[in-house]
Each structure stands twice: as C-alpha cells, then as structure tokens.
Amino acid sequence: MSVIEIDSLDDPRLADYSHQTDVALKKSGGGLYIAESLLVLQRAIAAGHVPRSVLALGNSVTEAVAATIGFDIPIFSGPSDLLEELTGYLLHRGLIAAMNRPPLPEPRELIRDARRIIILENVADPTNVGAIFRSVAAIGADAVLVTPRCSDPFYRRAIRVSMGTVLQVPWTRVGDWAATRELLTTSGFQLAALALSDDAVDLKTYARSAPARVALVLGAEGEGLTPEAIAAADVVVRIPMAHGIDSLNVAATAAVAMYALVD
C-alpha cells in the first residue's frame, strides 16, 4: 500500500469520494460502497470485503495503514478542508474507505441452517434498515432477506447506523412474494407478519408456541405490509399497545419481536 498526500483533487482515483451518491457508487467500478470509520472498515475486512482505497484524516492514517495490511491499495490523506470539499461532508470519524461490493448469496443457501430470520418489505429509510440490522446482530436472528424495493443495506447511512453489523449479518435480496413464500415454506419456515389486523395473534401468545423456524415479516413505516405480504404469511402477529398508540417504529418492532422469540 502507499500513503498519498493530496493537495489538489485532480487524481482520478479520488472520484470514488467526489460527492458520490450511494446509487452512483453501486453502479461504479463494478459496485462500491463506503465504509465510514475505522470500526466499520475493520468489520468489512473481517467479513471478507475488499477495500479499493482509503481516505484518511490526520492520525487516522496510521490506523488505516494497520487495518489494510495485506492490501495493495492507496491511502489518501490531506487537510480537512480539502477532504470536505472532495466528499461534501466532514470526516468526523477520521476515515472512509471505498469498498468493493461482494456478490450477494443465493437465498436458499443463506437460510439453509437458519432458525430465525427477518424479512424487510419496502423499508425505504436506510436509518431504519441499519437499526434493524444492529438489533439482528445483538439479539440473534440468523439472516435478513430484503425485497426489491427495500433500501440497500450497503448504503452509507444504513452501515453507519448499524455500527457496521450490516457487514456481519448474512443478508440477500428476494423476489416476488410467490417465489419467496415457496422458498420459505419448502425450507420449513413459518411466515409471521407483524401487522395490525382483526385476526392478529398477540406476540407473547405466539412466542409461547412458535415453531422451530420462523420468518418475521416487517413492512415500511406508515404503509406497513402490503396485502401481498400479509396474504403470503401463515400468521399475523401484533404487539399490544397502550395509551392509544397504534404501533412502534419498525426498528423497535423488529427488536421487540426478535427478543420475544429468543429461546
């Protein structure tokens, strides 16, 4: 690796950091995402992800060098105001890294040995996605499946909010509900949709007799689950509310539901 001190923004290798949106990064260089902070970079590398370069500020250069031993990549460094001009934001956490996106695993293989999984349907807010992944890692679900319209877990905000656990928790995308239901039922899972409906089962009641393999299905803020998702479920489950509140934030719902199902 080499540490490159920059005093201008002319180096074409800096393009990965130049006001790039998550969508643009996903389409760039074979697919990239940004790892923000030393902790996230370390977790990404521990998960087998490969860095393309690092942009580091001040004392973080030494940490970046130590974290990327074995990778022949440039580590760029420069004054704070120049790096802010490049990225469009302050490097509060000392460094960011352009990471190559790994290929997503095949869904059936991902859930082969799982017992508790989460399905996120159309959860568009990357903050909620990141918070759910953090709960998944902390409480102990085995994998996450995300639908086509769900926010990308590799978006910078999702990774940051998750404290890098998006890079540790196994996840992949699934297709339409017909194919997803077939995949899960033939793999021995019961689909439990978290939703408000007249026939919904109380979470505590459901947890007392939950089967060995459960897929918890969670929907977007406001809209909740689509009719297709509820129709695909084997059971609808609700968390009882007090004081006239109808529901929790989706990230809080995920944490409560997962905890209830911990053996």
Backbone torsions as a table, in degrees:
resi	resn	phi	psi	omega
1	MET	NA	163.5	178.1
2	SER	-139.2	139.3	175.8
3	VAL	-92.4	123.0	-175.1
4	ILE	-116.6	114.2	175.5
5	GLU	-81.1	125.7	-177.8
6	ILE	-108.7	141.3	174.8
7	ASP	-126.6	3.4	173.3
8	SER	-149.0	171.3	-176.4
9	LEU	-108.2	27.3	-175.1
10	ASP	-82.8	-19.7	-177.3
11	ASP	-64.2	120.5	-177.2
12	PRO	-62.5	-20.6	179.0
13	ARG	-70.3	-13.0	177.5
14	LEU	-81.3	-5.6	-176.6
15	ALA	-59.1	-29.1	179.2
16	ASP	-60.1	-22.6	-175.4
17	TYR	-108.3	-2.1	-170.2
18	SER	-84.0	85.0	177.0
19	HIS	51.7	35.1	-176.8
20	GLN	-79.2	134.3	172.3
21	THR	-80.4	162.7	177.0
22	ASP	-60.6	-38.2	-179.4
23	VAL	-65.3	-43.3	179.4
24	ALA	-64.2	-40.5	178.9
25	LEU	-63.6	-38.3	179.8
26	LYS	-61.1	-30.9	-179.1
27	LYS	-92.8	-6.6	-172.4
28	SER	-97.0	140.5	170.6
29	GLY	56.0	34.2	-178.5
30	GLY	84.6	1.7	179.2
31	GLY	108.8	114.0	-178.1
32	LEU	-129.8	160.2	166.0
33	TYR	-142.3	165.0	-178.6
34	ILE	-104.5	125.9	172.6
35	ALA	-98.2	120.4	-173.6
36	GLU	-111.2	114.3	178.1
37	SER	104.4	156.5	178.8
38	LEU	-61.9	-43.0	-178.8
39	LEU	-58.0	-47.0	-178.2
40	VAL	-66.4	-40.7	177.2
41	LEU	-60.1	-44.9	179.5
42	GLN	-62.5	-41.7	179.4
43	ARG	-67.7	-36.1	177.6
44	ALA	-64.0	-46.1	-179.8
45	ILE	-66.1	-39.6	178.1
46	ALA	-62.5	-29.0	178.7
47	ALA	-82.1	-1.9	178.2
48	GLY	94.7	8.1	179.2
49	HIS	-80.6	149.7	-172.1
50	VAL	-110.2	122.1	177.4
51	PRO	-75.2	149.6	174.6
52	ARG	-101.0	-33.3	175.4
53	SER	-168.6	169.0	177.3
54	VAL	-131.7	143.5	173.4
55	LEU	-116.8	115.3	-170.9
56	ALA	-127.6	149.8	-176.9
57	LEU	-115.2	126.3	171.6
58	GLY	54.2	-122.8	-175.9
59	ASN	-66.1	-16.0	-179.9
60	SER	-71.2	-13.8	178.1
61	VAL	-60.2	-45.7	179.9
62	THR	-61.1	-41.2	178.9
63	GLU	-65.9	-38.6	179.0
64	ALA	-64.9	-41.2	178.4
65	VAL	-61.3	-46.3	-179.0
66	ALA	-64.2	-38.4	-176.7
67	ALA	-71.5	-26.0	-172.7
68	THR	-110.0	21.0	176.0
69	ILE	-56.5	131.7	-179.5
70	GLY	100.0	-8.5	178.5
71	PHE	-110.5	129.9	179.5
72	ASP	-89.7	80.0	-175.2
73	ILE	-133.0	155.6	174.7
74	PRO	-79.5	142.1	171.1
75	ILE	-114.8	110.4	-177.1
76	PHE	-90.9	141.5	177.1
77	SER	-142.3	155.2	179.7
78	GLY	-177.3	179.7	-179.7
79	PRO	-65.1	150.2	-174.4
80	SER	-56.7	-43.2	-176.6
81	ASP	-66.9	-33.6	178.4
82	LEU	-70.5	-40.9	178.9
83	LEU	-67.4	-34.2	176.3
84	GLU	-67.8	-38.4	176.0
85	GLU	-62.2	-38.1	-179.5
86	LEU	-67.2	-50.3	-171.3
87	THR	-89.4	-28.7	-174.8
88	GLY	93.0	3.3	178.5
89	TYR	-153.9	158.7	177.4
90	LEU	-72.5	142.8	175.6
91	LEU	-85.7	72.9	-176.0
92	HIS	-60.7	-30.4	-175.1
93	ARG	-98.4	11.7	170.4
94	GLY	91.9	-36.1	-177.9
95	LEU	-157.1	156.3	168.2
96	ILE	-134.9	155.4	-179.5
97	ALA	-133.6	138.0	171.9
98	ALA	-84.7	117.0	-174.6
99	MET	-112.4	141.8	173.9
100	ASN	-74.5	129.1	178.0
101	ARG	-68.9	130.8	175.3
102	PRO	-78.3	156.8	175.0
103	PRO	-66.9	143.4	178.7
104	LEU	-78.0	143.3	-179.0
105	PRO	-72.5	161.9	176.3
106	GLU	-73.4	132.0	-172.6
107	PRO	-55.1	-44.7	-176.6
108	ARG	-63.0	-38.5	178.4
109	GLU	-69.4	-36.6	-178.4
110	LEU	-61.6	-39.8	-175.2
111	ILE	-97.3	7.6	-172.9
112	ARG	-55.5	-43.9	-176.9
113	ASP	-108.2	10.2	-176.4
114	ALA	-80.5	154.3	175.4
115	ARG	-118.1	-35.1	179.2
116	ARG	-128.2	122.0	178.2
117	ILE	-131.3	160.7	178.3
118	ILE	-116.4	136.3	172.6
119	ILE	-115.2	124.5	178.0
120	LEU	-104.6	115.4	179.1
121	GLU	-102.1	113.9	171.1
122	ASN	57.9	29.9	176.2
123	VAL	-77.4	103.4	-169.1
124	ALA	-85.9	-21.9	-175.8
125	ASP	-84.0	115.2	-179.4
126	PRO	-63.0	-24.1	175.9
127	THR	-64.3	-44.4	177.3
128	ASN	-65.3	-41.1	178.2
129	VAL	-59.3	-46.7	179.8
130	GLY	-62.8	-41.9	179.8
131	ALA	-64.4	-38.1	178.1
132	ILE	-65.1	-43.8	179.1
133	PHE	-62.0	-37.7	178.4
134	ARG	-63.1	-41.1	177.1
135	SER	-66.8	-39.7	177.4
136	VAL	-57.8	-45.9	-179.7
137	ALA	-65.8	-39.8	-174.7
138	ALA	-77.1	-39.2	-172.9
139	ILE	-91.4	-33.2	168.9
140	GLY	120.5	23.0	169.7
141	ALA	-68.5	159.6	-171.2
142	ASP	-94.7	-25.0	-175.9
143	ALA	-164.7	162.4	176.7
144	VAL	-128.0	134.5	172.0
145	LEU	-112.3	136.6	179.8
146	VAL	-123.3	141.3	-178.3
147	THR	-80.8	167.3	-175.1
148	PRO	-57.5	-31.9	-177.0
149	ARG	-95.0	6.8	177.2
150	CYS	-78.6	144.3	177.7
151	SER	-57.8	146.1	-176.3
152	ASP	-70.9	121.1	177.8
153	PRO	-60.8	-17.4	178.2
154	PHE	-88.0	4.4	173.9
155	TYR	-66.0	147.8	-171.5
156	ARG	-57.5	-43.1	-178.7
157	ARG	-67.2	-39.7	178.5
158	ALA	-62.3	-43.2	179.2
159	ILE	-64.1	-44.2	-178.4
160	ARG	-62.9	-48.2	-178.9
161	VAL	-63.8	-34.2	-179.5
162	SER	-76.0	-4.5	-174.7
163	MET	59.9	31.4	178.0
164	GLY	83.8	-0.8	-177.7
165	THR	-70.6	-19.2	171.9
166	VAL	-55.2	-28.5	-178.5
167	LEU	-85.6	-7.4	-179.3
168	GLN	-108.0	-37.3	-176.9
169	VAL	-76.7	127.9	177.1
170	PRO	-63.5	132.5	178.3
171	TRP	-152.3	160.3	173.7
172	THR	-162.3	174.1	178.6
173	ARG	-97.3	150.4	175.0
174	VAL	-122.1	170.2	-177.9
175	GLY	-97.2	-135.4	-176.2
176	ASP	-74.1	170.5	-173.7
177	TRP	-70.1	-30.8	178.3
178	ALA	-61.8	-46.7	-179.9
179	ALA	-69.8	-37.6	-178.7
180	THR	-67.5	-42.6	177.6
181	ARG	-62.9	-42.8	179.1
182	GLU	-60.9	-43.1	178.5
183	LEU	-58.8	-47.4	-174.0
184	LEU	-74.2	-42.5	-179.0
185	THR	-67.2	-39.8	177.9
186	THR	-71.4	-16.5	175.6
187	SER	-94.1	3.4	174.1
188	GLY	89.0	16.8	-178.6
189	PHE	-95.7	145.4	167.0
190	GLN	-97.6	131.5	179.6
191	LEU	-90.6	118.2	179.6
192	ALA	-113.5	110.1	-177.9
193	ALA	-90.3	129.4	175.6
194	LEU	-87.2	107.7	-175.9
195	ALA	-158.8	162.9	175.9
196	LEU	-94.5	111.9	176.2
197	SER	-150.8	159.5	-175.7
198	ASP	-63.0	-29.1	-177.2
199	ASP	-99.3	13.1	-177.5
200	ALA	-68.2	143.5	179.6
201	VAL	-94.1	138.2	175.7
202	ASP	-59.1	136.7	-176.3
203	LEU	-56.8	-44.0	-179.6
204	LYS	-62.6	-40.1	178.1
205	THR	-63.8	-44.6	179.2
206	TYR	-63.0	-42.7	-175.8
207	ALA	-63.5	-31.5	-177.7
208	ARG	-64.0	-27.4	-178.0
209	SER	-129.5	26.5	-178.6
210	ALA	-64.3	142.5	179.1
211	PRO	-70.0	175.2	-175.8
212	ALA	-64.8	-33.4	-176.8
213	ARG	-123.9	119.5	-176.5
214	VAL	-129.6	136.2	171.4
215	ALA	-112.8	111.6	178.2
216	LEU	-84.5	127.0	-176.2
217	VAL	-107.9	122.8	-176.9
218	LEU	-123.2	141.8	-176.3
219	GLY	-112.1	-178.4	-174.6
220	ALA	-70.5	156.3	173.5
221	GLU	-59.5	139.0	176.3
222	GLY	82.5	-66.2	-176.1
223	GLU	-73.4	-31.9	-174.9
224	GLY	71.1	-160.4	-178.8
225	LEU	-75.5	147.8	175.9
226	THR	-73.9	159.3	174.6
227	PRO	-56.7	-33.9	179.2
228	GLU	-64.3	-39.7	179.5
229	ALA	-66.7	-43.5	-179.6
230	ILE	-66.5	-38.5	178.3
231	ALA	-65.4	-31.6	-179.6
232	ALA	-76.8	-18.0	-175.4
233	ALA	-76.0	152.5	174.6
234	ASP	-85.9	-26.5	-178.6
235	VAL	-152.7	146.3	174.2
236	VAL	-106.2	132.5	-174.8
237	VAL	-123.1	143.1	177.2
238	ARG	-130.3	154.6	173.4
239	ILE	-101.5	117.5	-178.4
240	PRO	-59.9	138.9	-178.0
241	MET	-114.6	155.7	176.3
242	ALA	-119.4	168.8	172.9
243	HIS	58.4	30.6	175.6
244	GLY	75.6	6.7	177.1
245	ILE	-78.9	134.3	-176.6
246	ASP	-91.1	-27.5	-177.6
247	SER	-163.3	166.4	176.0
248	LEU	-96.5	163.3	167.0
249	ASN	-55.2	146.7	-174.4
250	VAL	-60.9	-34.3	178.9
251	ALA	-68.1	-40.0	176.7
252	ALA	-66.1	-40.4	177.6
253	THR	-59.0	-44.0	179.5
254	ALA	-60.1	-44.5	-178.0
255	ALA	-64.5	-45.9	-179.2
256	VAL	-62.7	-46.3	-177.0
257	ALA	-65.4	-41.4	178.3
258	MET	-63.3	-44.2	-178.6
259	TYR	-62.0	-38.2	179.3
260	ALA	-62.4	-27.1	-176.1
261	LEU	-98.2	2.7	177.0
262	VAL	-66.5	132.0	179.8
263	ASP	-72.1	NA	NA
